[in-house]
Amino acid sequence: MIGFGLSNDERRGDTEDFAPAFRIAREAGSLAVPHGGESLGPAHVREVVEHLRPDRLGHGVRAAEDPQLLEQVVAPGSGSSSARPRTPPSGCSSTPRTCLCAG
């Protein structure tokens, strides 16, 4: 196993409940590759970063709505990926360009 992810409807459940599973996977040598922020925005991105400590964050583009969080997400050693959604997430004003310019 190379990576351990979490791809779900982030409006259901508590992100921190998955922290022990991510810790176990990380200790076994797997990369932490959860998704976060697609539906719930930057607050959920922050939860994912704090509780799951991702090596690569899926849908992290919503971090662009919080400049301090965006700095943390693009810091050296962090990675993010974003797929262009069919329809923009509700309330999303961030763009991939904003993230690209941040690093």
SEMAR-206774 format. One record per atom (N, C-alpha, C): residue in three letters; atom name; x, y, z. Coordinates in nm, 4 decimals. Each point is the difference from the previous one (the first is absolute). Example, Ala and Ser with C-alpha at 12.3 -4.5 7.8 and 13.67 -1.06 7.14 Angstrom:
<rs>
R res atom        X        Y        Z
R ALA    N   1.3190  -0.5690   0.7800
R ALA   CA  -0.0890   0.1190   0.0000
R ALA    C   0.0900   0.1200   0.0000
R SER    N  -0.0350   0.1050  -0.0720
R SER   CA   0.0820   0.1190   0.0060
R SER    C  -0.0770   0.1090   0.0730
</rs>
This chain:
<rs>
R res atom        X        Y        Z
R MET    N   0.0854  -0.1166   0.0000
R MET   CA  -0.0854   0.1166   0.0000
R MET    C   0.0902   0.1231   0.0000
R ILE    N  -0.0269   0.0922  -0.0902
R ILE   CA   0.0792   0.1222  -0.0121
R ILE    C  -0.0635   0.1150   0.0766
R GLY    N  -0.1325   0.0112  -0.0090
R GLY   CA  -0.0678   0.1120   0.0654
R GLY    C  -0.1307  -0.0426   0.0642
R PHE    N  -0.0386   0.0767   0.0996
R PHE   CA  -0.1246  -0.0235   0.0725
R PHE    C  -0.0818   0.1274  -0.0113
R GLY    N  -0.1208  -0.0089  -0.0562
R GLY   CA  -0.0785   0.1192  -0.0259
R GLY    C  -0.1349  -0.0002   0.0683
R LEU    N  -0.0665   0.1098  -0.0151
R LEU   CA  -0.1349   0.0162   0.0508
R LEU    C  -0.0727   0.0882  -0.1000
R SER    N  -0.0945  -0.0570  -0.0692
R SER   CA  -0.0752   0.0709  -0.1017
R SER    C  -0.1467  -0.0250   0.0297
R ASN    N  -0.0643   0.0978   0.0572
R ASN   CA  -0.1361  -0.0216   0.0474
R ASN    C  -0.0824   0.1276  -0.0115
R ASP    N  -0.1226  -0.0092   0.0392
R ASP   CA  -0.0843   0.1180   0.0129
R ASP    C   0.0380   0.0623   0.1334
R GLU    N   0.0803   0.1031  -0.0059
R GLU   CA   0.0558   0.0588   0.1218
R GLU    C  -0.1045   0.0609   0.0937
R ARG    N  -0.1226   0.0098  -0.0472
R ARG   CA  -0.1071   0.0527   0.0862
R ARG    C  -0.0500  -0.1060   0.0978
R ARG    N   0.0461  -0.1230  -0.0181
R ARG   CA  -0.0435  -0.1101   0.0857
R ARG    C   0.1198  -0.0513   0.0798
R GLY    N  -0.0149  -0.0137   0.1288
R GLY   CA   0.1074  -0.0526   0.0836
R GLY    C   0.0947   0.1087   0.0480
R ASP    N   0.0929  -0.0406   0.0838
R ASP   CA   0.0992   0.0917   0.0566
R ASP    C   0.1393  -0.0389  -0.0485
R THR    N   0.0680   0.0945  -0.0586
R THR   CA   0.1329  -0.0248  -0.0547
R THR    C   0.0936  -0.0576   0.1049
R GLU    N  -0.0023   0.0548   0.1193
R GLU   CA   0.0942  -0.0439   0.1031
R GLU    C  -0.0179  -0.1476   0.0373
R ASP    N  -0.1167  -0.0573  -0.0251
R ASP   CA  -0.0211  -0.1423   0.0283
R ASP    C   0.0905  -0.0893  -0.0851
R PHE    N   0.0484   0.0512  -0.1123
R PHE   CA   0.0847  -0.0773  -0.0901
R PHE    C   0.1493   0.0153   0.0316
R ALA    N   0.0349   0.0879   0.0934
R ALA   CA   0.1407   0.0251   0.0333
R ALA    C   0.0751  -0.1269   0.0415
R PRO    N  -0.0563  -0.0870   0.0860
R PRO   CA   0.0743  -0.1212   0.0363
R PRO    C   0.0319  -0.0895  -0.1200
R ALA    N  -0.0919  -0.0122  -0.0932
R ALA   CA   0.0251  -0.0823  -0.1189
R ALA    C   0.1125   0.0600  -0.0844
R PHE    N   0.0027   0.1322  -0.0115
R PHE   CA   0.1068   0.0661  -0.0756
R PHE    C   0.1340  -0.0155   0.0709
R ARG    N  -0.0002   0.0045   0.1323
R ARG   CA   0.1233  -0.0196   0.0764
R ARG    C   0.0548  -0.1403  -0.0246
R ILE    N  -0.0854  -0.1006   0.0059
R ILE   CA   0.0415  -0.1386  -0.0231
R ILE    C   0.0580  -0.0154  -0.1409
R ALA    N  -0.0683   0.0540  -0.0987
R ALA   CA   0.0470  -0.0092  -0.1382
R ALA    C   0.1349   0.0698  -0.0167
R ARG    N   0.0154   0.1176   0.0603
R ARG   CA   0.1252   0.0750  -0.0096
R ARG    C   0.1143  -0.0796   0.0650
R GLU    N  -0.0269  -0.0585   0.1173
R GLU   CA   0.1014  -0.0800   0.0690
R GLU    C   0.0398  -0.1229  -0.0808
R ALA    N  -0.0902  -0.0488  -0.0849
R ALA   CA   0.0283  -0.1147  -0.0858
R ALA    C   0.0715   0.0414  -0.1293
R GLY    N   0.0242   0.1299  -0.0149
R GLY   CA   0.0737   0.0483  -0.1164
R GLY    C  -0.0844   0.0520  -0.1144
R SER    N  -0.1296   0.0106   0.0196
R SER   CA  -0.0877   0.0508  -0.1065
R SER    C  -0.0106   0.1526   0.0055
R LEU    N  -0.0243   0.0585  -0.1149
R LEU   CA  -0.0260   0.1429  -0.0078
R LEU    C  -0.1440   0.0279   0.0402
R ALA    N  -0.0233   0.1118   0.0662
R ALA   CA  -0.1354   0.0430   0.0364
R ALA    C  -0.0521   0.0875  -0.1144
R VAL    N  -0.1090  -0.0453  -0.0654
R VAL   CA  -0.0503   0.0700  -0.1186
R VAL    C  -0.1521   0.0237   0.0071
R PRO    N  -0.0476   0.0681   0.1051
R PRO   CA  -0.1436   0.0257   0.0107
R PRO    C  -0.0450   0.1152  -0.0895
R HIS    N  -0.1289   0.0084  -0.0196
R HIS   CA  -0.0616   0.1137  -0.0677
R HIS    C  -0.0602   0.0899   0.1067
R GLY    N  -0.0136   0.1271  -0.0302
R GLY   CA  -0.0650   0.0886   0.0947
R GLY    C  -0.0287   0.1364  -0.0576
R GLY    N  -0.1120   0.0569   0.0397
R GLY   CA  -0.0344   0.1353  -0.0386
R GLY    C  -0.0854   0.0127  -0.1229
R GLU    N  -0.0388  -0.1079  -0.0601
R GLU   CA  -0.0784   0.0111  -0.1230
R GLU    C  -0.1392   0.0566   0.0272
R SER    N  -0.0660  -0.0496   0.1033
R SER   CA  -0.1356   0.0467   0.0309
R SER    C  -0.0047   0.0996   0.1146
R LEU    N   0.0883  -0.0174   0.0983
R LEU   CA  -0.0083   0.0826   0.1204
R LEU    C   0.0968   0.1172   0.0032
R GLY    N   0.0842   0.0141  -0.0978
R GLY   CA   0.0859   0.1154  -0.0089
R GLY    C   0.1233  -0.0053   0.0873
R PRO    N   0.0600   0.1168   0.0240
R PRO   CA   0.1286   0.0055   0.0686
R PRO    C  -0.0023  -0.0535   0.1431
R ALA    N  -0.1114   0.0086   0.0683
R ALA   CA  -0.0063  -0.0531   0.1371
R ALA    C   0.0265  -0.1503  -0.0005
R HIS    N  -0.0538  -0.0691  -0.0983
R HIS   CA   0.0237  -0.1440  -0.0072
R HIS    C   0.1425  -0.0308  -0.0439
R VAL    N   0.0567   0.0816  -0.0881
R VAL   CA   0.1402  -0.0188  -0.0387
R VAL    C   0.0866   0.0083   0.1251
R ARG    N  -0.0274   0.0986   0.0850
R ARG   CA   0.0773   0.0167   0.1236
R ARG    C  -0.0127  -0.1250   0.0886
R GLU    N  -0.1199  -0.0549   0.0123
R GLU   CA  -0.0202  -0.1221   0.0793
R GLU    C   0.0828  -0.1153  -0.0554
R VAL    N  -0.0019  -0.0160  -0.1307
R VAL   CA   0.0748  -0.1084  -0.0630
R VAL    C   0.1496   0.0176   0.0259
R VAL    N   0.0504   0.1210  -0.0169
R VAL   CA   0.1424   0.0268   0.0214
R VAL    C   0.0388  -0.0269   0.1455
R GLU    N  -0.0810   0.0469   0.0925
R GLU   CA   0.0328  -0.0149   0.1416
R GLU    C  -0.0122  -0.1443   0.0489
R HIS    N  -0.1041  -0.0704  -0.0408
R HIS   CA  -0.0262  -0.1329   0.0548
R HIS    C   0.0617  -0.1143  -0.0799
R LEU    N   0.0092   0.0148  -0.1325
R LEU   CA   0.0453  -0.1114  -0.0826
R LEU    C   0.1418   0.0179  -0.0521
R ARG    N   0.0544   0.1213   0.0114
R ARG   CA   0.1381   0.0299  -0.0410
R ARG    C   0.0324  -0.0556  -0.1391
R PRO    N  -0.0679   0.0494  -0.1022
R PRO   CA   0.0168  -0.0574  -0.1347
R PRO    C   0.1364   0.0263  -0.0624
R ASP    N   0.0458  -0.0985  -0.0758
R ASP   CA   0.1172   0.0191  -0.0846
R ASP    C  -0.0429   0.0641  -0.1313
R ARG    N  -0.1224  -0.0332  -0.0404
R ARG   CA  -0.0624   0.0599  -0.1182
R ARG    C  -0.1466   0.0184   0.0326
R LEU    N  -0.0506   0.1187  -0.0258
R LEU   CA  -0.1381   0.0346   0.0329
R LEU    C  -0.0810   0.0148  -0.1274
R GLY    N  -0.1040  -0.0811  -0.0147
R GLY   CA  -0.0882   0.0105  -0.1153
R GLY    C  -0.1043   0.1089   0.0217
R HIS    N  -0.0315   0.0735  -0.1019
R HIS   CA  -0.0990   0.1083   0.0040
R HIS    C   0.0415   0.1122   0.0934
R GLY    N   0.1276   0.0168   0.0226
R GLY   CA   0.0476   0.1042   0.0901
R GLY    C  -0.0164   0.1412  -0.0531
R VAL    N  -0.0555   0.0145  -0.1207
R VAL   CA  -0.0136   0.1332  -0.0600
R VAL    C  -0.0806   0.0952   0.0886
R ARG    N  -0.0896  -0.0521   0.0818
R ARG   CA  -0.0803   0.0867   0.0867
R ARG    C   0.0844   0.0681   0.1071
R ALA    N   0.1225  -0.0458   0.0214
R ALA   CA   0.0908   0.0666   0.0940
R ALA    C   0.0303   0.1427  -0.0458
R ALA    N  -0.0163   0.0268  -0.1284
R ALA   CA   0.0274   0.1334  -0.0534
R ALA    C  -0.0915   0.1061   0.0596
R GLU    N  -0.1088  -0.0419   0.0612
R GLU   CA  -0.0929   0.0949   0.0615
R GLU    C   0.0485   0.0458   0.1373
R ASP    N   0.1102  -0.0580   0.0492
R ASP   CA   0.0583   0.0353   0.1292
R ASP    C   0.1513   0.0117  -0.0212
R PRO    N   0.0524   0.1224  -0.0160
R PRO   CA   0.1420   0.0176  -0.0337
R PRO    C   0.0980  -0.0702   0.0955
R GLN    N  -0.0275  -0.0002   0.1292
R GLN   CA   0.0900  -0.0685   0.0939
R GLN    C  -0.0028  -0.1513  -0.0217
R LEU    N  -0.1164  -0.0540  -0.0226
R LEU   CA  -0.0126  -0.1430  -0.0261
R LEU    C   0.0687  -0.0359  -0.1310
R LEU    N  -0.0167   0.0835  -0.1014
R LEU   CA   0.0631  -0.0261  -0.1291
R LEU    C   0.1516  -0.0060   0.0158
R GLU    N   0.0565   0.0898   0.0796
R GLU   CA   0.1446  -0.0027   0.0263
R GLU    C   0.0410  -0.1341   0.0587
R GLN    N  -0.0781  -0.0492   0.0934
R GLN   CA   0.0287  -0.1273   0.0648
R GLN    C  -0.0099  -0.1158  -0.0996
R VAL    N  -0.0998   0.0032  -0.0863
R VAL   CA  -0.0220  -0.1083  -0.0967
R VAL    C   0.1104  -0.0045  -0.1046
R VAL    N   0.0532   0.1148  -0.0408
R VAL   CA   0.1032   0.0011  -0.1044
R VAL    C   0.1416  -0.0006   0.0573
R ALA    N   0.0145  -0.0131   0.1305
R ALA   CA   0.1322  -0.0043   0.0626
R ALA    C   0.0809  -0.1173  -0.0555
R PRO    N   0.1321   0.0132   0.0015
R PRO   CA   0.0839  -0.1110  -0.0468
R PRO    C  -0.0360  -0.1311   0.0709
R GLY    N  -0.0046  -0.1063  -0.0776
R GLY   CA  -0.0340  -0.1298   0.0556
R GLY    C  -0.1481  -0.0323  -0.0096
R SER    N  -0.0799   0.0971  -0.0417
R SER   CA  -0.1436  -0.0214  -0.0158
R SER    C  -0.0323  -0.0065  -0.1482
R GLY    N  -0.1093  -0.0645  -0.0303
R GLY   CA  -0.0443  -0.0058  -0.1383
R GLY    C  -0.1506   0.0100  -0.0053
R SER    N  -0.0505   0.0451  -0.1120
R SER   CA  -0.1439   0.0122  -0.0165
R SER    C  -0.0338  -0.0317  -0.1439
R SER    N  -0.1175  -0.0528  -0.0202
R SER   CA  -0.0476  -0.0241  -0.1356
R SER    C  -0.1445   0.0457  -0.0066
R SER    N  -0.0407   0.0377  -0.1170
R SER   CA  -0.1373   0.0439  -0.0161
R SER    C  -0.0487  -0.0377  -0.1385
R ALA    N  -0.1148  -0.0597  -0.0039
R ALA   CA  -0.0643  -0.0283  -0.1273
R ALA    C  -0.1056   0.1067  -0.0215
R ARG    N  -0.0130   0.0456  -0.1210
R ARG   CA  -0.1015   0.1008  -0.0281
R ARG    C  -0.1379  -0.0642   0.0150
R PRO    N  -0.0803   0.0491   0.0947
R PRO   CA  -0.1320  -0.0599   0.0188
R PRO    C  -0.0923   0.0306  -0.1167
R ARG    N  -0.0995  -0.0851  -0.0196
R ARG   CA  -0.0983   0.0259  -0.1053
R ARG    C  -0.0738   0.1297   0.0279
R THR    N  -0.0295   0.0228   0.1258
R THR   CA  -0.0607   0.1263   0.0419
R THR    C   0.0791   0.0500   0.1190
R PRO    N   0.0226   0.1309   0.0110
R PRO   CA   0.0772   0.0512   0.1122
R PRO    C  -0.0684  -0.0325   0.1325
R PRO    N   0.0787  -0.0339   0.1039
R PRO   CA  -0.0594  -0.0249   0.1308
R PRO    C  -0.0750   0.1230   0.0495
R SER    N  -0.1024  -0.0204   0.0755
R SER   CA  -0.0814   0.1086   0.0531
R SER    C   0.0853   0.1004   0.0768
R GLY    N  -0.0090   0.1252  -0.0369
R GLY   CA   0.0713   0.1056   0.0705
R GLY    C   0.1469   0.0105  -0.0345
R CYS    N   0.0477  -0.0779  -0.0949
R CYS   CA   0.1428  -0.0021  -0.0315
R CYS    C   0.0372   0.1207  -0.0861
R SER    N   0.0933   0.0778   0.0485
R SER   CA   0.0467   0.1138  -0.0778
R SER    C   0.1464  -0.0171  -0.0390
R SER    N   0.0623  -0.1092   0.0411
R SER   CA   0.1414  -0.0207  -0.0291
R SER    C   0.0180  -0.0608  -0.1380
R THR    N   0.1172   0.0219  -0.0540
R THR   CA   0.0315  -0.0545  -0.1308
R THR    C   0.1338  -0.0718   0.0078
R PRO    N   0.0237  -0.0950  -0.0901
R PRO   CA   0.1315  -0.0643  -0.0026
R PRO    C   0.1129   0.1018  -0.0181
R ARG    N  -0.0261   0.1084  -0.0732
R ARG   CA   0.1031   0.1033  -0.0190
R ARG    C   0.0437   0.0591   0.1327
R THR    N  -0.0948   0.0229   0.0929
R THR   CA   0.0326   0.0533   0.1311
R THR    C   0.0978  -0.0936   0.0708
R CYS    N  -0.0264  -0.1289  -0.0070
R CYS   CA   0.0873  -0.0988   0.0634
R CYS    C   0.1352  -0.0080  -0.0692
R LEU    N  -0.0010   0.0051  -0.1326
R LEU   CA   0.1232  -0.0071  -0.0760
R LEU    C   0.0912   0.1172   0.0337
R CYS    N  -0.0565   0.1177   0.0106
R CYS   CA   0.0778   0.1183   0.0326
R CYS    C   0.0554  -0.0062   0.1416
R ALA    N  -0.0672  -0.0732   0.0885
R ALA   CA   0.0447  -0.0121   0.1373
R ALA    C   0.1157  -0.0998   0.0131
R GLY    N   0.0178  -0.0819  -0.0985
R GLY   CA   0.1117  -0.0957   0.0058
R GLY    C  -0.0451  -0.1377  -0.0247
</rs>
